């Protein structure tokens, strides 16, 4: 009883403080958002963050757009001022297409199951060099110089810091309160600047397949070597920032007020943190579930595609397959595509596969027969389907947005990581017994079918665990209602009073 009473009091205090912050006038200053170089999921995260501000506040969206992921984006709100330097080229798009093709063969940037294959690492270096070229152009541009001159107009900078060390360095010249917030879990290479230890003997590195519960002696050694690689890469990046932009990267990051993770706290491994680490997680609340269920009722007699209607879903058990905003079947090797179709053909459920391209639009695949129980669609309202009573489980890539949604809506998962943080994201869910994980190389070896059958045999067990973990996260969201806006407004009010740069100088 005391536990619930304390929860109610804390929720009331946070909510009341948030109301006071919102009532207070902040028209004199604006917020500057620095999103990614074009990655859709990262930009969606930053937009959700910015949409929490009041409609009477000015929100600047400054983006060095290098890559176009060909996904329709909604218009900016009226109170937003978009400043987009469009540097997309045919060469940059070809680079993205090459990377997507590589996703289907190995984990990028480094595949620990294929340590001899450096293609992912070389591709990663090409991306960094390409980003550096355009960042130097930005430094010499009039748009950047004008923005620096108007720095007094801003009281908060929020930067998607991942792989954007150059933007971090350039906009540190504004000397404004800064929050670094990326569409990733905690990444050891970045939090080390905040003097937070991440011992490789106990904390699995982001991007590895190692368990946060227990690692063998061999795994600890590999984890240590991976830790050295991360440190080496960060040192090289810091040297580049020093020579290119006359900036001390680690000192700049150490002065940032908060490091914000997109993941939920319960999904992170047990590790040391400090009060500058914040877990904002997803942006849902309990009312959203009722909203989605009501929306489902409105979709009767509508079609998802030429051969799939909403009424079909009400009569059939189904699973969903989605590999995120960039990993589509258009860039998938035909052999792998056939392996997936063969596996899904033997599934006892209808398989709805979301891709960025309609199957009929891909000429190279037009002669490959698709099993009758497999429906490939270009777009589908995933959040609505996550609430459908006939959904059994989801096969996904393990992106942080996707797993946040699946855990919140209590859905069992089969994970196939393709790049970056996805391996460790999914391994955390394996540790929580809500997920089964298989690598893309194992899929190539035709091992997915066996895993799906075993998973379906134990589906009720995974569903029970999913319900338990999902309920814990929902309760945590209730306990920390409006936490994101509270800490954002707190940063705007008191960020300079807790200037870590001045503290370090002393």
GUPALUM-812542 format. One record per residue (C-alpha): residue number from 1; x, z, y; chain; residue in one letter. Coordinates in Angstrom, 1 decimal. Example, Ala and Ser with C-alpha at 12.3 -4.5 7.8 and 13.67 -1.06 7.14 Angstrom:
2
ATOM  num       u       w       v  chaine  residu
ATOM    1    12.3     7.8    -4.5       A       a
ATOM    2    13.7     7.1    -1.1       A       s
END
This chain:
506
ATOM  num       u       w       v  chaine  residu
ATOM    1     0.0     0.0     0.0       A       x
ATOM    2     2.9     0.9     2.3       A       x
ATOM    3     4.4    -2.5     1.5       A       x
ATOM    4     1.3    -4.4     2.7       A       x
ATOM    5     0.9    -2.2     5.7       A       x
ATOM    6     4.5    -2.9     6.8       A       x
ATOM    7     3.9    -6.6     6.2       A       x
ATOM    8     0.8    -6.6     8.5       A       x
ATOM    9     2.7    -4.7    11.3       A       x
ATOM   10     5.7    -7.0    11.1       A       x
ATOM   11     3.5   -10.1    11.1       A       x
ATOM   12     1.6    -8.8    14.1       A       x
ATOM   13     4.8    -8.1    16.1       A       x
ATOM   14     6.2   -11.6    15.4       A       x
ATOM   15     2.9   -13.3    16.2       A       x
ATOM   16     2.5   -11.3    19.4       A       x
ATOM   17     6.1   -12.0    20.5       A       x
ATOM   18     5.5   -15.7    19.8       A       x
ATOM   19     2.3   -15.7    22.0       A       x
ATOM   20     4.2   -14.1    24.8       A       x
ATOM   21     7.0   -16.7    24.6       A       x
ATOM   22     4.4   -19.5    24.6       A       x
ATOM   23     2.6   -18.1    27.6       A       x
ATOM   24     5.8   -17.7    29.6       A       x
ATOM   25     6.6   -20.7    31.8       A       x
ATOM   26     9.6   -22.8    30.7       A       x
ATOM   27     8.9   -25.9    32.7       A       x
ATOM   28    12.1   -25.6    34.7       A       x
ATOM   29    14.2   -26.5    31.7       A       x
ATOM   30    14.0   -29.0    28.8       A       x
ATOM   31    15.0   -29.2    25.1       A       x
ATOM   32    17.5   -31.8    23.9       A       x
ATOM   33    17.2   -32.9    20.3       A       x
ATOM   34    20.1   -34.8    18.7       A       x
ATOM   35    18.8   -36.3    15.5       A       x
ATOM   36    20.7   -38.1    12.8       A       x
ATOM   37    22.1   -41.7    13.0       A       x
ATOM   38    18.8   -43.0    11.4       A       x
ATOM   39    18.1   -41.3     8.1       A       x
ATOM   40    14.4   -41.0     7.8       A       x
ATOM   41    14.1   -37.6     6.1       A       x
ATOM   42    16.4   -36.1     8.7       A       x
ATOM   43    14.6   -37.6    11.6       A       x
ATOM   44    11.2   -36.4    10.2       A       x
ATOM   45    12.6   -32.9    10.0       A       x
ATOM   46    13.8   -33.0    13.6       A       x
ATOM   47    10.4   -34.4    14.8       A       x
ATOM   48     8.6   -31.6    13.0       A       x
ATOM   49    10.9   -29.2    14.8       A       x
ATOM   50    10.3   -30.7    18.2       A       x
ATOM   51     6.5   -30.9    17.8       A       x
ATOM   52     6.4   -27.1    17.8       A       x
ATOM   53     7.1   -27.1    21.5       A       x
ATOM   54     4.2   -26.9    24.0       A       x
ATOM   55     2.8   -30.2    25.3       A       x
ATOM   56     3.7   -29.2    28.9       A       x
ATOM   57     7.4   -29.0    28.0       A       x
ATOM   58     9.9   -31.9    28.3       A       x
ATOM   59    11.6   -32.7    25.0       A       x
ATOM   60    14.4   -35.2    25.1       A       x
ATOM   61    15.2   -37.2    21.9       A       x
ATOM   62    18.7   -38.6    22.2       A       x
ATOM   63    19.7   -40.7    19.2       A       x
ATOM   64    22.7   -42.8    18.3       A       x
ATOM   65    20.8   -45.1    15.9       A       x
ATOM   66    23.2   -46.8    13.6       A       x
ATOM   67    21.1   -47.4    10.5       A       x
ATOM   68    17.5   -48.6    10.2       A       x
ATOM   69    15.7   -47.5     7.0       A       x
ATOM   70    12.8   -49.9     7.6       A       x
ATOM   71    10.2   -47.1     7.6       A       x
ATOM   72     7.4   -47.1    10.1       A       x
ATOM   73     7.7   -44.3    12.5       A       x
ATOM   74     4.9   -42.8    14.6       A       x
ATOM   75     5.1   -42.9    18.4       A       x
ATOM   76     6.7   -40.1    20.3       A       x
ATOM   77     4.4   -37.5    21.9       A       x
ATOM   78     3.6   -38.0    25.6       A       x
ATOM   79     5.8   -35.2    26.7       A       x
ATOM   80     8.9   -36.6    24.9       A       x
ATOM   81    11.6   -38.6    26.6       A       x
ATOM   82    13.2   -40.9    23.9       A       x
ATOM   83    16.8   -42.1    24.7       A       x
ATOM   84    17.8   -44.3    21.8       A       x
ATOM   85    21.1   -46.2    21.7       A       x
ATOM   86    20.3   -48.9    19.1       A       x
ATOM   87    23.5   -49.9    17.2       A       x
ATOM   88    21.8   -51.3    14.1       A       x
ATOM   89    23.4   -54.5    12.9       A       x
ATOM   90    23.3   -56.8     9.9       A       x
ATOM   91    26.6   -55.3     8.7       A       x
ATOM   92    25.3   -51.7     9.0       A       x
ATOM   93    22.2   -52.6     7.1       A       x
ATOM   94    24.3   -54.2     4.4       A       x
ATOM   95    26.3   -51.0     4.2       A       x
ATOM   96    23.1   -49.0     3.6       A       x
ATOM   97    21.9   -51.5     0.9       A       x
ATOM   98    25.3   -51.2    -0.9       A       x
ATOM   99    25.0   -47.4    -0.8       A       x
ATOM  100    21.5   -47.4    -2.2       A       x
ATOM  101    22.6   -49.7    -5.1       A       x
ATOM  102    25.4   -47.2    -5.8       A       x
ATOM  103    22.9   -44.3    -5.9       A       x
ATOM  104    21.5   -45.7    -9.1       A       x
ATOM  105    24.9   -45.6   -10.8       A       x
ATOM  106    26.5   -42.4    -9.7       A       x
ATOM  107    26.1   -39.3    -7.5       A       x
ATOM  108    27.5   -39.9    -4.0       A       x
ATOM  109    29.9   -39.0    -2.5       A       x
ATOM  110    31.5   -37.5    -5.7       A       x
ATOM  111    30.1   -37.4    -9.2       A       x
ATOM  112    31.6   -34.5   -11.2       A       x
ATOM  113    30.3   -36.1   -14.4       A       x
ATOM  114    32.6   -39.2   -13.6       A       x
ATOM  115    35.6   -37.7   -11.8       A       x
ATOM  116    37.5   -40.9   -12.3       A       x
ATOM  117    35.0   -43.0   -10.3       A       x
ATOM  118    35.9   -42.9    -6.6       A       x
ATOM  119    33.4   -45.6    -5.4       A       x
ATOM  120    31.1   -42.9    -3.9       A       x
ATOM  121    34.0   -41.2    -2.1       A       x
ATOM  122    35.2   -44.6    -0.6       A       x
ATOM  123    31.7   -45.4     0.4       A       x
ATOM  124    31.4   -42.0     2.1       A       x
ATOM  125    34.6   -42.6     4.0       A       x
ATOM  126    33.3   -46.0     5.2       A       x
ATOM  127    30.2   -44.3     6.6       A       x
ATOM  128    32.4   -41.8     8.5       A       x
ATOM  129    34.6   -44.5     9.9       A       x
ATOM  130    31.6   -46.5    11.0       A       x
ATOM  131    30.0   -43.5    12.6       A       x
ATOM  132    33.3   -42.7    14.4       A       x
ATOM  133    33.4   -46.2    15.9       A       x
ATOM  134    30.0   -46.0    17.5       A       x
ATOM  135    30.6   -42.4    18.6       A       x
ATOM  136    33.6   -43.5    20.6       A       x
ATOM  137    31.4   -46.2    22.2       A       x
ATOM  138    28.9   -43.5    23.1       A       x
ATOM  139    31.6   -41.4    24.7       A       x
ATOM  140    32.4   -44.3    27.1       A       x
ATOM  141    28.7   -45.2    27.8       A       x
ATOM  142    26.9   -44.6    31.0       A       x
ATOM  143    24.0   -43.1    29.1       A       x
ATOM  144    26.2   -40.3    27.8       A       x
ATOM  145    27.9   -39.7    31.2       A       x
ATOM  146    24.5   -39.5    32.9       A       x
ATOM  147    23.2   -37.0    30.3       A       x
ATOM  148    26.3   -34.8    30.8       A       x
ATOM  149    25.7   -34.8    34.5       A       x
ATOM  150    22.1   -33.7    34.0       A       x
ATOM  151    23.1   -30.8    31.7       A       x
ATOM  152    21.6   -28.3    34.1       A       x
ATOM  153    18.1   -29.6    33.1       A       x
ATOM  154    18.5   -28.3    29.5       A       x
ATOM  155    18.4   -24.8    28.2       A       x
ATOM  156    18.7   -25.6    24.5       A       x
ATOM  157    20.3   -28.2    22.3       A       x
ATOM  158    19.3   -28.7    18.7       A       x
ATOM  159    21.6   -30.9    16.7       A       x
ATOM  160    21.4   -32.4    13.2       A       x
ATOM  161    25.0   -31.6    12.6       A       x
ATOM  162    25.5   -33.1     9.1       A       x
ATOM  163    28.1   -35.9     9.4       A       x
ATOM  164    27.7   -35.8    13.1       A       x
ATOM  165    30.9   -33.9    14.1       A       x
ATOM  166    31.5   -36.4    16.9       A       x
ATOM  167    28.1   -35.7    18.5       A       x
ATOM  168    28.7   -32.0    18.1       A       x
ATOM  169    32.0   -32.4    19.9       A       x
ATOM  170    30.7   -34.7    22.7       A       x
ATOM  171    27.6   -32.5    23.6       A       x
ATOM  172    29.6   -29.3    23.5       A       x
ATOM  173    30.7   -30.4    27.0       A       x
ATOM  174    27.2   -29.4    28.2       A       x
ATOM  175    28.0   -25.8    27.4       A       x
ATOM  176    24.5   -25.0    26.4       A       x
ATOM  177    22.9   -22.8    23.8       A       x
ATOM  178    23.1   -24.8    20.6       A       x
ATOM  179    21.3   -24.5    17.3       A       x
ATOM  180    22.7   -26.6    14.4       A       x
ATOM  181    19.9   -27.6    12.1       A       x
ATOM  182    20.1   -30.2     9.3       A       x
ATOM  183    17.9   -31.4     6.5       A       x
ATOM  184    20.2   -29.6     4.0       A       x
ATOM  185    20.7   -26.2     2.4       A       x
ATOM  186    23.6   -24.1     3.5       A       x
ATOM  187    26.8   -26.2     3.3       A       x
ATOM  188    30.0   -24.2     2.9       A       x
ATOM  189    32.1   -26.6     5.0       A       x
ATOM  190    30.0   -25.8     8.0       A       x
ATOM  191    29.2   -22.1     7.6       A       x
ATOM  192    32.9   -21.3     7.3       A       x
ATOM  193    33.1   -21.8    11.0       A       x
ATOM  194    30.8   -18.8    11.4       A       x
ATOM  195    33.2   -16.6     9.4       A       x
ATOM  196    31.0   -16.5     6.3       A       x
ATOM  197    32.8   -16.4     3.0       A       x
ATOM  198    31.8   -18.6     0.1       A       x
ATOM  199    34.1   -17.6    -2.8       A       x
ATOM  200    34.2   -20.5    -5.3       A       x
ATOM  201    34.5   -18.0    -8.1       A       x
ATOM  202    30.9   -16.8    -7.5       A       x
ATOM  203    29.1   -19.3    -5.2       A       x
ATOM  204    28.5   -22.8    -6.5       A       x
ATOM  205    29.4   -25.5    -4.0       A       x
ATOM  206    26.6   -27.5    -2.4       A       x
ATOM  207    26.5   -30.8    -4.3       A       x
ATOM  208    27.6   -29.5    -7.7       A       x
ATOM  209    25.6   -29.0   -10.8       A       x
ATOM  210    26.8   -25.4   -11.3       A       x
ATOM  211    24.4   -22.5   -11.8       A       x
ATOM  212    24.1   -19.8    -9.2       A       x
ATOM  213    23.5   -17.3   -12.0       A       x
ATOM  214    26.5   -17.8   -14.1       A       x
ATOM  215    29.5   -20.2   -14.2       A       x
ATOM  216    32.0   -20.5   -17.1       A       x
ATOM  217    35.7   -20.1   -16.4       A       x
ATOM  218    36.1   -23.9   -16.6       A       x
ATOM  219    33.2   -24.4   -14.1       A       x
ATOM  220    34.7   -21.9   -11.7       A       x
ATOM  221    38.0   -23.8   -11.7       A       x
ATOM  222    36.2   -27.1   -11.1       A       x
ATOM  223    34.2   -25.4    -8.3       A       x
ATOM  224    37.4   -24.2    -6.8       A       x
ATOM  225    38.9   -27.7    -6.8       A       x
ATOM  226    35.7   -29.0    -5.2       A       x
ATOM  227    36.1   -26.3    -2.6       A       x
ATOM  228    39.6   -27.5    -1.8       A       x
ATOM  229    38.3   -31.1    -1.4       A       x
ATOM  230    35.6   -29.8     1.1       A       x
ATOM  231    38.2   -27.9     3.1       A       x
ATOM  232    40.6   -30.9     3.2       A       x
ATOM  233    37.8   -33.2     4.4       A       x
ATOM  234    36.8   -30.7     7.1       A       x
ATOM  235    40.4   -30.4     8.3       A       x
ATOM  236    40.7   -34.2     8.5       A       x
ATOM  237    37.5   -34.3    10.5       A       x
ATOM  238    38.7   -31.6    12.9       A       x
ATOM  239    41.9   -33.5    13.5       A       x
ATOM  240    39.9   -36.6    14.2       A       x
ATOM  241    37.8   -34.7    16.7       A       x
ATOM  242    40.9   -33.3    18.4       A       x
ATOM  243    42.6   -36.7    18.8       A       x
ATOM  244    39.5   -38.7    19.6       A       x
ATOM  245    37.5   -36.3    21.8       A       x
ATOM  246    40.0   -33.5    22.7       A       x
ATOM  247    37.7   -31.0    21.0       A       x
ATOM  248    38.4   -28.1    18.7       A       x
ATOM  249    35.6   -28.6    16.1       A       x
ATOM  250    35.8   -25.2    14.4       A       x
ATOM  251    35.7   -23.3    17.7       A       x
ATOM  252    32.7   -25.4    18.9       A       x
ATOM  253    30.8   -24.7    15.7       A       x
ATOM  254    31.7   -21.0    15.9       A       x
ATOM  255    30.1   -20.8    19.3       A       x
ATOM  256    26.7   -22.1    18.1       A       x
ATOM  257    24.0   -19.5    18.2       A       x
ATOM  258    22.4   -20.2    14.9       A       x
ATOM  259    23.0   -22.2    11.8       A       x
ATOM  260    19.5   -23.2    10.4       A       x
ATOM  261    18.9   -24.2     6.9       A       x
ATOM  262    15.9   -26.4     5.9       A       x
ATOM  263    15.7   -24.8     2.5       A       x
ATOM  264    13.7   -21.7     1.5       A       x
ATOM  265    15.7   -18.5     1.2       A       x
ATOM  266    14.6   -17.8    -2.3       A       x
ATOM  267    16.0   -21.2    -3.5       A       x
ATOM  268    19.5   -20.5    -2.2       A       x
ATOM  269    22.0   -18.9    -4.6       A       x
ATOM  270    23.0   -15.2    -4.0       A       x
ATOM  271    25.7   -15.3    -1.4       A       x
ATOM  272    27.0   -13.5     1.7       A       x
ATOM  273    25.3   -14.5     5.0       A       x
ATOM  274    25.0   -13.0     8.5       A       x
ATOM  275    22.2   -12.7    11.1       A       x
ATOM  276    23.2   -16.1    12.5       A       x
ATOM  277    21.9   -17.9     9.4       A       x
ATOM  278    18.2   -18.7     9.5       A       x
ATOM  279    16.0   -20.2     6.8       A       x
ATOM  280    13.1   -22.2     8.3       A       x
ATOM  281    12.1   -23.9     5.1       A       x
ATOM  282     9.0   -26.1     5.2       A       x
ATOM  283     6.4   -26.0     8.0       A       x
ATOM  284     3.3   -25.4     5.9       A       x
ATOM  285     0.9   -22.6     6.0       A       x
ATOM  286    -2.0   -21.5     3.7       A       x
ATOM  287    -4.6   -23.4     5.7       A       x
ATOM  288    -2.8   -26.7     4.9       A       x
ATOM  289    -3.8   -26.4     1.2       A       x
ATOM  290    -7.5   -26.3     2.1       A       x
ATOM  291    -7.0   -29.2     4.5       A       x
ATOM  292    -5.4   -31.4     1.9       A       x
ATOM  293    -8.1   -30.5    -0.7       A       x
ATOM  294   -10.8   -31.4     1.8       A       x
ATOM  295    -9.1   -34.7     2.6       A       x
ATOM  296    -9.0   -35.5    -1.1       A       x
ATOM  297   -12.8   -35.3    -1.2       A       x
ATOM  298   -13.1   -37.9     1.5       A       x
ATOM  299   -11.1   -40.5    -0.4       A       x
ATOM  300   -13.7   -41.4    -3.0       A       x
ATOM  301   -14.2   -45.2    -3.6       A       x
ATOM  302   -10.9   -46.0    -1.8       A       x
ATOM  303    -7.9   -47.9    -3.3       A       x
ATOM  304    -4.3   -46.9    -3.4       A       x
ATOM  305    -3.3   -50.4    -4.5       A       x
ATOM  306    -4.8   -53.5    -6.1       A       x
ATOM  307    -4.9   -51.9    -9.5       A       x
ATOM  308    -5.3   -48.2    -8.7       A       x
ATOM  309    -8.2   -46.3    -7.1       A       x
ATOM  310    -8.8   -42.7    -6.2       A       x
ATOM  311   -11.6   -42.6    -8.8       A       x
ATOM  312    -9.0   -43.5   -11.5       A       x
ATOM  313    -7.1   -40.4   -10.6       A       x
ATOM  314   -10.1   -38.2   -11.1       A       x
ATOM  315   -10.5   -39.5   -14.6       A       x
ATOM  316    -6.8   -39.5   -15.7       A       x
ATOM  317    -4.0   -37.0   -16.0       A       x
ATOM  318    -1.0   -38.4   -14.1       A       x
ATOM  319     2.6   -37.8   -13.0       A       x
ATOM  320     4.3   -38.9    -9.8       A       x
ATOM  321     7.7   -40.5    -9.5       A       x
ATOM  322     9.4   -40.6    -6.1       A       x
ATOM  323    13.1   -41.0    -5.2       A       x
ATOM  324    12.9   -40.4    -1.5       A       x
ATOM  325    12.9   -42.5     1.6       A       x
ATOM  326    15.9   -44.8     0.8       A       x
ATOM  327    16.2   -45.0    -3.0       A       x
ATOM  328    13.8   -47.9    -3.8       A       x
ATOM  329    13.6   -50.2    -6.8       A       x
ATOM  330    14.5   -53.2    -4.7       A       x
ATOM  331    18.2   -52.1    -4.9       A       x
ATOM  332    17.9   -50.8    -8.5       A       x
ATOM  333    19.9   -52.6   -11.2       A       x
ATOM  334    17.4   -54.6   -13.4       A       x
ATOM  335    18.8   -52.9   -16.6       A       x
ATOM  336    18.0   -49.4   -15.2       A       x
ATOM  337    14.6   -50.5   -14.1       A       x
ATOM  338    13.8   -51.7   -17.6       A       x
ATOM  339    15.0   -48.4   -19.0       A       x
ATOM  340    12.6   -46.5   -16.7       A       x
ATOM  341     9.7   -48.8   -17.6       A       x
ATOM  342    10.4   -48.3   -21.3       A       x
ATOM  343    10.5   -44.6   -20.9       A       x
ATOM  344     7.3   -44.4   -18.8       A       x
ATOM  345     5.5   -46.7   -21.2       A       x
ATOM  346     5.7   -44.0   -23.9       A       x
ATOM  347     4.4   -41.3   -21.6       A       x
ATOM  348     0.9   -40.0   -22.4       A       x
ATOM  349     0.0   -39.8   -18.8       A       x
ATOM  350    -0.5   -42.4   -16.1       A       x
ATOM  351     2.7   -42.8   -14.1       A       x
ATOM  352     2.4   -43.4   -10.3       A       x
ATOM  353     5.8   -44.6    -9.0       A       x
ATOM  354     6.2   -44.6    -5.2       A       x
ATOM  355     8.7   -47.0    -3.9       A       x
ATOM  356     9.5   -48.4    -0.4       A       x
ATOM  357     8.6   -51.9    -1.7       A       x
ATOM  358     5.6   -53.2    -3.5       A       x
ATOM  359     6.5   -54.4    -7.0       A       x
ATOM  360     4.9   -57.8    -6.4       A       x
ATOM  361     7.2   -58.3    -3.3       A       x
ATOM  362    10.4   -58.1    -5.4       A       x
ATOM  363    11.0   -61.6    -6.7       A       x
ATOM  364    13.9   -60.5    -8.9       A       x
ATOM  365    11.5   -58.2   -10.8       A       x
ATOM  366     8.4   -60.4   -10.9       A       x
ATOM  367     9.1   -61.6   -14.5       A       x
ATOM  368     9.5   -58.1   -15.9       A       x
ATOM  369     6.2   -56.8   -17.4       A       x
ATOM  370     5.0   -53.4   -16.2       A       x
ATOM  371     3.2   -51.2   -18.8       A       x
ATOM  372    -0.5   -50.7   -18.1       A       x
ATOM  373    -0.1   -47.0   -17.5       A       x
ATOM  374     2.6   -47.5   -14.8       A       x
ATOM  375     1.5   -48.1   -11.2       A       x
ATOM  376     4.1   -49.0    -8.7       A       x
ATOM  377     2.9   -48.6    -5.1       A       x
ATOM  378     4.6   -49.0    -1.8       A       x
ATOM  379     2.9   -46.1     0.0       A       x
ATOM  380     1.0   -43.1    -1.3       A       x
ATOM  381    -0.2   -39.9     0.5       A       x
ATOM  382     2.1   -37.6    -1.6       A       x
ATOM  383     1.0   -34.4     0.0       A       x
ATOM  384    -2.6   -35.1    -0.9       A       x
ATOM  385    -1.7   -35.9    -4.5       A       x
ATOM  386     0.4   -32.7    -4.7       A       x
ATOM  387    -3.0   -30.9    -4.4       A       x
ATOM  388    -4.8   -33.1    -7.0       A       x
ATOM  389    -6.0   -31.1   -10.0       A       x
ATOM  390    -5.0   -33.9   -12.5       A       x
ATOM  391    -1.3   -34.0   -11.4       A       x
ATOM  392     0.8   -32.7   -14.2       A       x
ATOM  393     4.4   -32.8   -12.8       A       x
ATOM  394     6.7   -34.8   -10.6       A       x
ATOM  395     9.9   -36.7   -11.3       A       x
ATOM  396    12.0   -36.8    -8.1       A       x
ATOM  397    15.5   -37.0    -6.6       A       x
ATOM  398    15.7   -33.4    -5.3       A       x
ATOM  399    15.8   -34.0    -1.6       A       x
ATOM  400    15.2   -30.8     0.3       A       x
ATOM  401    11.9   -31.9     1.9       A       x
ATOM  402    10.5   -32.9    -1.4       A       x
ATOM  403    11.4   -29.8    -3.3       A       x
ATOM  404    10.2   -27.6    -0.5       A       x
ATOM  405     6.8   -29.3    -0.8       A       x
ATOM  406     6.7   -29.2    -4.6       A       x
ATOM  407     7.6   -25.5    -4.8       A       x
ATOM  408     5.1   -24.6    -2.1       A       x
ATOM  409     2.4   -26.5    -3.9       A       x
ATOM  410     3.5   -25.0    -7.3       A       x
ATOM  411     4.3   -28.2    -9.1       A       x
ATOM  412     6.8   -28.4   -12.1       A       x
ATOM  413     9.7   -30.8   -11.6       A       x
ATOM  414    12.0   -33.1   -13.5       A       x
ATOM  415    14.9   -33.8   -11.2       A       x
ATOM  416    17.3   -36.8   -11.2       A       x
ATOM  417    19.8   -36.2    -8.4       A       x
ATOM  418    21.3   -39.3    -6.7       A       x
ATOM  419    23.4   -38.1    -3.8       A       x
ATOM  420    24.6   -35.3    -1.5       A       x
ATOM  421    22.9   -31.9    -1.9       A       x
ATOM  422    20.4   -33.0    -4.4       A       x
ATOM  423    22.3   -31.8    -7.5       A       x
ATOM  424    22.6   -28.3    -6.2       A       x
ATOM  425    19.1   -28.3    -4.9       A       x
ATOM  426    17.7   -29.1    -8.3       A       x
ATOM  427    20.1   -26.7   -10.1       A       x
ATOM  428    18.7   -23.8    -8.0       A       x
ATOM  429    15.3   -24.8    -9.4       A       x
ATOM  430    16.7   -24.9   -12.9       A       x
ATOM  431    17.9   -21.4   -12.3       A       x
ATOM  432    14.4   -20.4   -11.4       A       x
ATOM  433    12.9   -22.1   -14.5       A       x
ATOM  434    10.7   -24.5   -12.6       A       x
ATOM  435    12.7   -27.6   -13.2       A       x
ATOM  436    14.6   -29.7   -15.8       A       x
ATOM  437    17.5   -31.7   -14.6       A       x
ATOM  438    19.0   -35.0   -15.9       A       x
ATOM  439    21.8   -37.0   -14.3       A       x
ATOM  440    21.4   -40.7   -13.5       A       x
ATOM  441    24.1   -41.5   -16.1       A       x
ATOM  442    22.0   -39.7   -18.7       A       x
ATOM  443    19.1   -41.9   -17.7       A       x
ATOM  444    21.3   -45.0   -18.2       A       x
ATOM  445    22.0   -43.6   -21.7       A       x
ATOM  446    18.3   -43.5   -22.4       A       x
ATOM  447    18.0   -39.7   -22.5       A       x
ATOM  448    15.1   -39.4   -20.1       A       x
ATOM  449    12.4   -40.0   -22.7       A       x
ATOM  450    13.5   -37.1   -24.9       A       x
ATOM  451    13.7   -34.8   -21.9       A       x
ATOM  452    10.2   -35.7   -20.8       A       x
ATOM  453     8.8   -35.0   -24.2       A       x
ATOM  454    10.4   -31.6   -24.4       A       x
ATOM  455     9.4   -30.8   -20.9       A       x
ATOM  456     5.7   -31.7   -21.6       A       x
ATOM  457     5.7   -29.5   -24.7       A       x
ATOM  458     6.7   -26.5   -22.5       A       x
ATOM  459     4.7   -27.7   -19.5       A       x
ATOM  460     2.5   -24.5   -19.3       A       x
ATOM  461     5.6   -22.3   -19.2       A       x
ATOM  462     7.1   -24.3   -16.3       A       x
ATOM  463     3.7   -24.3   -14.5       A       x
ATOM  464     3.5   -20.5   -14.8       A       x
ATOM  465     6.9   -20.2   -13.3       A       x
ATOM  466     6.0   -22.7   -10.5       A       x
ATOM  467     2.9   -20.7    -9.7       A       x
ATOM  468     4.9   -17.5    -9.5       A       x
ATOM  469     7.7   -18.9    -7.3       A       x
ATOM  470     5.2   -20.8    -5.1       A       x
ATOM  471     3.2   -17.6    -4.5       A       x
ATOM  472     6.4   -15.8    -3.5       A       x
ATOM  473     7.2   -18.4    -1.0       A       x
ATOM  474     3.7   -18.5     0.4       A       x
ATOM  475     3.7   -14.7     0.8       A       x
ATOM  476     7.1   -15.0     2.5       A       x
ATOM  477     5.7   -17.6     4.9       A       x
ATOM  478     2.8   -15.2     5.7       A       x
ATOM  479     5.2   -12.3     6.3       A       x
ATOM  480     7.3   -14.4     8.7       A       x
ATOM  481     4.6   -16.4    10.4       A       x
ATOM  482     5.9   -18.5    13.3       A       x
ATOM  483     9.5   -17.5    12.6       A       x
ATOM  484    10.8   -20.9    13.6       A       x
ATOM  485     9.2   -20.9    17.0       A       x
ATOM  486    10.1   -17.2    17.6       A       x
ATOM  487    13.8   -17.8    17.1       A       x
ATOM  488    13.7   -21.0    19.1       A       x
ATOM  489    12.1   -19.4    22.1       A       x
ATOM  490    14.4   -16.4    21.7       A       x
ATOM  491    17.4   -18.8    21.8       A       x
ATOM  492    16.1   -20.3    25.0       A       x
ATOM  493    15.6   -16.9    26.7       A       x
ATOM  494    18.7   -15.0    25.5       A       x
ATOM  495    21.1   -17.6    24.0       A       x
ATOM  496    23.6   -17.4    26.9       A       x
ATOM  497    23.4   -13.6    27.0       A       x
ATOM  498    24.7   -13.6    23.4       A       x
ATOM  499    27.3   -16.4    24.1       A       x
ATOM  500    29.7   -16.2    21.1       A       x
ATOM  501    32.1   -18.4    23.0       A       x
ATOM  502    32.5   -15.7    25.7       A       x
ATOM  503    32.8   -13.0    23.0       A       x
ATOM  504    35.5   -15.0    21.3       A       x
ATOM  505    37.4   -15.5    24.6       A       x
ATOM  506    37.5   -11.7    25.1       A       x
END
